[in-house]
Amino acid sequence: MLVYTVGTFDLLHVGHLALLRHCSLLGDSLAVGVASDKVVNSYKPKVPVIPLDQRIEMLEALSCVDIVRPYYELEYVSACKELEIDIFVVGEDWGSKPHNIEVEKYLREAGKKITQVSYNTRTSSTGIKQDVIDQTVPNPPYNRGMSQLTNGTLPPTASRNDRPWIAG
């Protein structure tokens, strides 16, 4: 049985891993559809941080994933047909948009199964992005690049207490 799920998979995190591991247990093989930047931008205000080719490469490296397939249009029927899937796994935010209704109709008529899962509450790409923004120091007193450091030491006027992003 071939299981198929789709997503952006930006900033790959433990929530993604939990979803993919769960999906892999539902069948013999797992295929993952990865949304292109154009697709993501059609329903979110910003494109992913990680480029599509890198998101694909990270997913291909996971032992629980057998097939990775990018998609460039917001529709799922063609992939379901081409891959001959048996189970389509969707998230809790699955709605009643035309592209969702279209694939539900196809799956029902083809005798295939659609399964909805809850998201892992431990983390999300949006949450990670917000954490990074929250930790950004406005108007840092000097450039954080290595060119500002001399032999791994702070510039003479810098203090580790004033620069929480510096370890040690």
C-alpha positions in Angstrom: 0.0 0.0 0.0 1.3 3.4 -1.0 0.7 6.3 1.4 0.8 9.9 0.2 1.0 13.1 2.1 1.8 16.7 1.1 3.2 19.8 2.7 5.7 22.6 2.6 8.3 21.0 4.9 10.1 24.2 5.5 12.5 24.2 8.4 12.2 20.4 8.8 11.5 19.7 12.5 10.2 17.0 14.9 6.6 17.7 14.0 7.4 16.9 10.4 9.3 13.7 11.5 6.4 12.6 13.7 3.9 13.0 10.8 6.2 11.2 8.3 6.9 8.3 10.7 3.2 8.0 11.3 2.4 8.0 7.6 5.1 5.4 6.9 3.4 3.0 9.4 0.1 3.2 7.5 1.4 1.3 4.4 4.4 -0.3 2.7 5.8 2.9 1.1 5.5 6.6 1.7 5.4 9.3 -1.0 5.7 12.9 0.0 4.5 15.8 -2.1 6.5 19.0 -1.5 4.9 22.3 -2.4 6.9 24.7 -4.6 7.4 28.3 -3.6 4.7 29.3 -6.1 2.2 26.9 -4.6 3.0 28.0 -1.0 2.8 31.7 -2.0 -0.7 31.1 -3.4 -2.1 30.4 0.1 0.5 32.0 2.5 1.9 35.5 2.5 5.6 34.4 2.3 7.5 31.8 0.5 9.5 29.1 2.4 12.9 30.0 4.0 14.5 26.8 2.7 14.6 26.5 -1.2 12.6 23.7 -2.8 15.6 21.7 -3.9 17.0 21.6 -0.4 13.6 20.7 1.2 13.4 17.8 -1.3 17.0 16.7 -0.5 16.3 16.7 3.3 13.1 14.6 2.8 14.9 12.1 0.5 17.5 11.6 3.3 14.8 10.3 5.7 14.6 6.5 6.0 10.8 6.6 6.4 10.3 8.4 3.1 10.5 6.4 -0.2 9.4 8.9 -2.8 9.6 12.7 -2.9 7.7 14.5 -5.5 7.5 18.3 -5.8 4.2 19.8 -7.0 3.9 23.1 -8.9 0.1 23.5 -8.9 -2.3 23.5 -6.0 -4.1 20.2 -7.0 -3.5 16.7 -5.8 -5.5 14.4 -8.1 -2.7 14.1 -10.8 -0.2 12.9 -8.2 -2.7 10.5 -6.7 -3.3 9.0 -10.1 0.4 8.9 -11.2 1.5 7.4 -8.0 -1.5 5.1 -7.7 -1.8 5.9 -4.0 -3.9 3.9 -1.6 -4.1 6.3 1.3 -3.9 10.1 1.3 -2.9 11.6 4.7 -4.0 15.2 5.3 -3.5 17.5 8.3 -6.1 19.0 10.7 -6.2 22.2 8.7 -7.6 20.4 5.6 -10.5 22.5 4.5 -13.1 22.7 1.9 -11.2 24.5 -0.9 -12.0 23.4 -4.4 -8.7 21.5 -4.8 -9.4 19.6 -1.6 -12.9 18.7 -2.6 -11.7 17.6 -6.0 -9.2 15.1 -4.6 -11.7 13.8 -2.0 -14.1 13.1 -4.8 -11.5 11.3 -6.8 -10.3 9.2 -3.8 -13.9 8.3 -2.9 -14.7 7.3 -6.5 -11.5 5.3 -6.8 -12.1 3.4 -3.6 -9.1 5.0 -1.9 -8.8 6.2 1.7 -8.2 9.7 3.0 -7.0 10.0 6.6 -6.8 13.1 8.7 -4.1 13.5 11.4 -3.6 16.1 14.1 -0.4 18.1 14.1 2.3 17.7 16.6 1.9 20.5 19.1 5.6 20.5 20.1 6.7 22.7 17.3 5.9 24.2 13.9 7.9 26.0 11.2 5.9 29.2 11.9 6.8 28.9 15.6 10.5 28.4 14.8 10.5 31.4 12.5 8.8 33.5 15.3 11.4 32.3 17.8 14.2 33.4 15.5 12.5 36.8 15.1 12.0 37.2 18.9 15.7 36.4 19.5 16.9 38.9 16.9 18.7 41.8 18.6 17.6 45.1 17.1 20.5 47.3 16.0 23.3 45.1 17.1 26.3 47.2 18.2 28.6 45.6 15.7 28.5 43.2 12.8 28.2 39.6 14.0 30.5 38.4 11.2 33.8 36.8 12.0 35.6 39.7 10.5 34.8 41.6 13.7 36.6 39.0 15.8 40.3 38.8 16.4 41.6 35.3 17.0 38.2 34.3 18.4 38.1 37.1 20.9 35.6 39.9 21.2 36.4 43.5 20.1 37.9 45.5 23.0 34.6 47.3 23.7 32.4 44.2 23.6 31.2 42.2 26.6 29.7 38.7 26.5 26.9 40.0 28.8 26.0 42.6 26.2 26.0 40.0 23.4 23.8 37.0 24.4 24.3 35.4 21.0 27.9 34.8 21.7 28.6 31.5 23.5 31.2 31.0 26.2 
